[in-house]
Amino acid sequence: MRTRTTMLLLFWLALALFLGWDWLNSSPVNLRLEPPLLAAGSGQAPSGGHCSAF
């Protein structure tokens, strides 16, 4: 049981360290330049892949 607890603690610690590192080293997201999450029914033409065949 002690090994499982240690491994869980190690996992969450590593995850928190990774997220903190990523937060500090990544550039801020410019939401105005991001593509829409879902363009279905928005009037935007599809681009790329099999969707452009329509």
LINLINRA-V418495 format. One line per field, one symbol per residue. psi: psi as a letter, one per 20 degrees, with the letter a starting at -180 (. if undefined). burial: # if it has 24 or more other ideal C-beta (glycine too) atoms within 12 Angstrom, else .. A space follows every 10 residues. Layout:
psi->???
burial->???
//
This chain:
psi->hhgggghggg ghgggggghg ggghiqqqpo hhiqqqgojp jiippqpqai hii.
burial->.......... .......... .......... .......... .......... ....
//
